[in-house]
Amino acid sequence: MEKILEMAASHAEEAELYRVRSQTKEVGFQANKLKSVESAFEDGVGLRVIKNQRIGFSSLTDLSDPQDLINSALESAKFGQEARFSLPHPGRIPSPQCYDSHLISLKTNQMVAEGEKTIELILKEAPNFKCEGGVEKTEIEIIIMNSRGLSFSFKKTAYAFSFYAFLAKEGDFLGMQEGEASSKYEDWSPSVARKITEAIRLSRKKAKINPGRYPAIFTPKAVPLLLQSLKIGINGKTVQKKASPLLGKLETRIVSPCINITDDPLFSFGLATSPFDGEGMPSRRTQIIKEGVLKSFIYDLQTAGLMETESTANGARGYDSLPSPSTSNFILKTGDTSFEEMVKDIKEGIIVDQVIGSGQGNTLMGEFSVNLDLGYKVEKGKIVGRLKDIMVSGNAYTMLNQVVALGREARWVGSTRTPGIYFKEINAAG
């Protein structure tokens, strides 16, 4: 790689190589049985150059003839965006926990056994259900070097365990999805099965609710629906294009004072944990919201340059893409209210657990309208049954300003860590 970088740098003002190597083992299940065991290997390199103050980029998966990679990157610079940054010099890199050797030694037969155990536990409670899902482990190596002397590499692991149980009847379909993911191995079969069987138990009775506005509890699985608008709003590209509804609102309260959010690539064993971002900038925690007040947007080098500010080390990329601002581990601080206490406080309301898709509406402005895939009705402080054929809608920013309570327990949903949230109201329509 050093030779490729040297060759590219001789024809450009600056050059950078970004390499990703990964090995994945995946065990798949369908119709309550083992379906497949698959392995995959990927190795790709991306070359970014700055020539005549313009950005060029190219990528490939075969390094036997790197001249094509270099020529393509240099040629694309003729039409590339004007560079508003310089590549970083070497800096001090933190060492967050993101590699689990126990996961690498995890045998395929153990992955199969844990998947089969999950299915067995579900069918013991609900023998008429069908189960499908997967267990996947990945080892990733990332290498970055540039013409300013920067040369970093690290390895990380990822483990995903996800199952879906469903029952199809004429005129009715019931399905529940549960899963966990981390950079660290853990036997999730008992907890995933328990969550699915609990959802099945709560869904055995059906309930109805009249159209109107009701108090609502969003489980951690559902909260990311509301956070997606915020993630877009704080993105440096959206801000730079003057499209963000949060433009000009730094140091202004935008959500309830109980909301505290941090972008944290240093969180131990998070899916997005890493010592540096996709441009070699040392990873760092960024406070996004403190006590409801917007404290920061997120930037990569280019958007930071365009906005005349500093990168927040949020440049995300694959080997085949240019860096772009993106959140890492998005952490919503927990509160002090249990789920049971939230339910007990509601005379008549809704629990939102799963929704279908991201819904319709202006996501950028926080508007959403989604079908309730799995949700429950609460009456007089108790869950009385599953709600079917219900659509919920509202505005994420409005709801995040009407928080009654935050849950005391958080869980990961992808790279977002969040508790459940109890809101004052949501629109419901049949």
Secondary structure as UniProt FT lines:
FT   HELIX           2..9
FT   TURN            10..11
FT   STRAND          14..30
FT   TURN            31..32
FT   STRAND          33..51
FT   TURN            52..53
FT   STRAND          54..60
FT   TURN            63..64
FT   HELIX           66..76
FT   HELIX           77..79
FT   HELIX           101..104
FT   HELIX           108..125
FT   TURN            127..128
FT   STRAND          130..146
FT   TURN            147..148
FT   STRAND          151..169
FT   TURN            170..171
FT   STRAND          172..182
FT   HELIX           189..202
FT   STRAND          206..207
FT   STRAND          212..218
FT   TURN            220..223
FT   HELIX           224..234
FT   HELIX           236..240
FT   TURN            241..242
FT   TURN            245..248
FT   TURN            250..251
FT   TURN            257..258
FT   STRAND          261..263
FT   TURN            265..266
FT   TURN            268..269
FT   TURN            271..272
FT   TURN            278..279
FT   STRAND          286..290
FT   TURN            291..292
FT   STRAND          293..294
FT   HELIX           301..306
FT   TURN            307..308
FT   STRAND          315..316
FT   TURN            319..320
FT   STRAND          324..325
FT   STRAND          330..332
FT   HELIX           339..345
FT   STRAND          348..360
FT   HELIX           363..365
FT   STRAND          367..379
FT   TURN            380..381
FT   STRAND          382..387
FT   STRAND          391..395
FT   HELIX           396..400
FT   STRAND          403..413
FT   TURN            414..415
FT   STRAND          416..429
//
